Amino acid sequence: MTIRLSHECNGDLPCSILCDFDGTISPEDTTDTLLARFALPGWETLEQQWLAGEIGSEECMSGQIALLDMTRDALDNCLSGIPIDPAFKYFVALAQRFSVPLTIVSDGLDYAIQRILDHHGLGHLPIIANHLEQYSERRWKLSFPWRDDHCRHASGVCKCAVAQTTKGRVLMVGDGRSDFCVSQQADHVLARGDLIEECRRQGITHTVFHHFSDAIPSLERLLHTPAREPDPTSFNPLMPWKTHD
């Protein structure tokens, strides 16, 4: 028997959606776009050290943002051209219709995410991300209000810590490395990109999507399927949904 998410399930909240931004809502990695356009030499070396596991994302991004050389106008002009998945607004509307909270949880840049969402009429969504600060006309730095000293990957935003403080069941939507760890804690994962293979490798309950036009019917199916009494012979409380590839 399959136990699925229901908007009538017990608890203060039926579930909460935690959604990645770069590579998920936006097809581009916003930070990489800014670095490629505005960074002084050296950011690629930091990127390679992070990919090799030599440094965490907090150290990597802090060093990379320190290399950005741009005015705020130049930043805003660049951000205005970064697209998002056009169906994401309908995904948000569906979540709102069922009173399911949706929070953007990203190891990216809060200012950039806010600016892009504002441009697409979605600026009301709550954002958890690293804090971008301007300290001179052309120079920038990061602070990390969502860091966690116990984060296994030394990330600027520990998505696992965010998930642990979220009420109700957690539906994680993501695509890449910053979502690998938290996907093991979520009740269900909507996965695209590299996260698909990670979920398969780890046996994580997930649904594959490639665009939010795919994710909308998956979310609707999860929200409409009533919760049932578990079959004691087959129910695994840690994996309440079956995988839909």
C-alpha positions in Angstrom: 0.0 0.0 0.0 1.3 3.5 -0.9 1.0 6.3 1.6 0.9 9.7 -0.1 0.8 13.3 0.9 -2.7 14.7 1.6 -3.8 18.2 2.3 -5.9 16.6 5.1 -3.1 14.8 6.9 -2.5 15.4 10.6 -0.3 18.1 12.0 -0.3 21.9 11.9 0.8 21.8 8.3 0.1 19.0 5.8 3.5 19.6 4.2 5.9 22.3 3.2 7.7 22.6 -0.1 11.4 23.5 -0.1 12.5 24.5 -3.6 16.0 25.1 -4.9 16.6 28.0 -7.3 19.7 27.8 -9.5 19.2 25.0 -12.1 15.7 24.3 -10.8 13.5 27.4 -11.0 16.0 29.1 -13.2 17.7 27.0 -15.9 20.9 29.0 -15.3 23.2 29.1 -12.3 23.0 32.7 -11.4 26.2 32.9 -9.5 28.1 31.3 -12.4 26.6 33.8 -14.8 27.8 36.7 -12.6 31.2 35.2 -12.2 31.7 34.6 -15.9 30.7 38.1 -16.6 32.2 40.2 -13.8 34.7 38.2 -11.8 38.4 38.9 -11.6 40.8 35.9 -12.4 40.9 33.1 -9.8 37.2 32.2 -9.4 37.6 29.1 -11.6 40.4 27.7 -9.3 38.0 28.0 -6.3 35.3 26.2 -8.3 37.7 23.3 -9.1 38.7 23.1 -5.4 35.0 22.8 -4.5 34.3 20.2 -7.1 37.2 18.2 -5.9 35.9 18.3 -2.3 38.9 20.3 -1.1 36.7 23.2 0.2 33.1 23.6 1.1 30.6 25.8 -0.8 30.8 28.5 1.9 34.5 29.0 1.5 34.2 28.7 -2.3 31.5 31.2 -2.7 32.9 33.7 -0.2 36.1 33.7 -2.2 34.4 34.0 -5.6 32.1 36.8 -4.6 35.1 38.8 -3.3 36.4 38.7 -6.9 33.3 40.3 -8.4 33.9 43.7 -9.9 30.6 45.3 -10.8 28.3 48.2 -10.0 24.8 47.6 -8.7 23.4 48.9 -12.0 25.5 46.3 -13.9 24.4 43.6 -11.5 20.7 44.5 -11.9 20.9 44.7 -15.6 22.5 41.2 -15.7 19.8 39.8 -13.4 17.0 41.2 -15.5 18.0 38.9 -18.3 18.1 35.7 -16.3 15.0 33.5 -17.1 13.0 31.2 -14.9 10.9 28.2 -16.0 7.7 29.7 -17.3 5.6 27.0 -15.6 7.0 27.7 -12.1 4.3 30.4 -11.5 1.6 27.7 -12.0 3.4 25.4 -9.7 3.4 28.2 -7.1 -0.3 28.8 -7.7 -1.2 25.2 -7.2 0.7 25.1 -3.9 -1.1 28.2 -2.8 -4.5 26.7 -3.7 -3.8 23.9 -1.3 -2.3 26.3 1.3 1.0 24.5 1.1 3.9 26.8 2.1 6.6 27.1 -0.5 10.1 28.4 0.4 13.0 29.0 -1.8 16.0 27.4 -0.2 19.2 28.0 -2.1 23.0 28.0 -1.5 23.0 31.0 -3.9 22.6 34.7 -3.5 19.6 36.2 -1.8 19.7 39.6 -3.6 19.9 37.9 -7.0 17.1 35.5 -6.3 14.8 38.2 -5.0 15.5 40.5 -7.9 14.8 37.7 -10.5 11.6 36.6 -8.7 10.4 40.3 -8.5 10.9 40.6 -12.2 8.6 37.6 -12.8 5.9 38.7 -10.3 6.9 36.1 -7.6 8.7 38.4 -5.2 6.3 37.4 -2.4 8.0 34.0 -1.9 10.1 33.6 1.2 13.8 33.1 0.4 16.5 31.4 2.4 19.9 32.0 0.8 23.4 33.5 1.4 23.3 37.3 1.9 25.0 39.4 -0.7 26.4 42.8 0.5 27.9 45.7 -1.4 30.7 47.4 0.5 32.0 49.7 -2.1 31.0 51.0 -5.5 32.2 47.8 -7.3 33.0 45.3 -4.6 30.9 42.7 -2.8 31.0 40.1 0.0 28.9 37.3 1.4 27.5 36.7 4.8 26.0 33.4 5.9 22.9 33.8 8.1 21.8 30.2 7.4 25.1 28.4 7.9 25.3 25.5 10.4 28.5 24.5 12.2 27.5 20.9 11.8 26.8 21.0 8.1 28.5 17.9 6.6 29.3 19.7 3.4 30.3 23.1 4.9 27.6 24.8 2.9 26.7 28.5 3.2 23.1 27.4 3.6 22.6 24.0 5.3 19.4 22.8 3.7 19.3 19.8 6.1 19.1 22.2 9.0 16.3 24.1 7.3 14.4 20.9 6.6 14.8 19.8 10.3 13.0 23.0 11.5 10.2 22.7 8.9 6.8 21.7 10.2 4.9 18.8 8.6 6.2 16.6 5.8 8.8 18.0 3.5 8.6 17.9 -0.3 12.1 18.9 -1.7 12.4 20.2 -5.3 15.9 20.3 -6.6 18.5 19.5 -9.2 22.1 19.3 -8.0 24.8 18.8 -5.4 23.4 21.2 -2.8 20.2 19.1 -2.7 21.9 15.7 -2.3 22.1 15.7 1.5 18.6 17.2 2.2 17.0 14.8 -0.3 17.7 12.0 2.2 15.7 13.7 4.9 12.7 14.8 2.7 9.5 12.8 2.7 9.5 13.0 -1.1 11.7 14.6 -3.8 10.9 16.1 -7.1 14.2 15.6 -8.9 15.7 16.9 -12.1 19.3 17.1 -13.4 22.0 15.4 -11.4 19.7 14.8 -8.4 17.8 12.1 -10.4 20.8 9.8 -10.5 21.7 10.6 -6.8 18.1 9.6 -5.7 18.4 6.4 -7.7 21.8 5.7 -6.3 20.7 6.2 -2.7 17.2 4.6 -3.0 15.5 7.9 -2.2 11.8 8.2 -2.9 11.4 10.6 -5.8 9.5 11.8 -8.9 11.4 12.8 -12.0 10.6 16.1 -13.7 12.4 18.0 -16.4 10.4 21.2 -16.4 7.8 22.5 -14.0 5.1 21.7 -16.5 6.0 18.1 -15.6 6.1 18.8 -11.9 2.6 20.4 -11.7 0.7 17.2 -12.4 3.0 15.3 -10.0 2.3 17.8 -7.2 -1.4 17.7 -7.9 -1.4 13.9 -7.8 0.4 14.0 -4.4 -2.0 16.6 -3.0 -5.1 15.0 -4.2 -4.3 11.4 -3.1 -5.9 10.9 0.4 -3.7 9.5 3.1 -4.6 5.9 4.1 -4.0 3.6 7.0 -0.6 1.9 6.5 -0.3 -1.8 5.8 1.8 -3.0 8.7 3.4 -5.6 6.6 4.8 -3.2 4.0 4.8 0.3 5.4 8.2 2.0 5.8 7.7 5.2 7.9 10.8 6.7 6.4 9.7 6.2 2.8 6.0 7.1 2.6 5.7 7.4 -1.1 6.7 5.1 -4.0 9.1 6.3 -6.6 7.7 7.5 -9.9 10.2 7.5 -12.7 
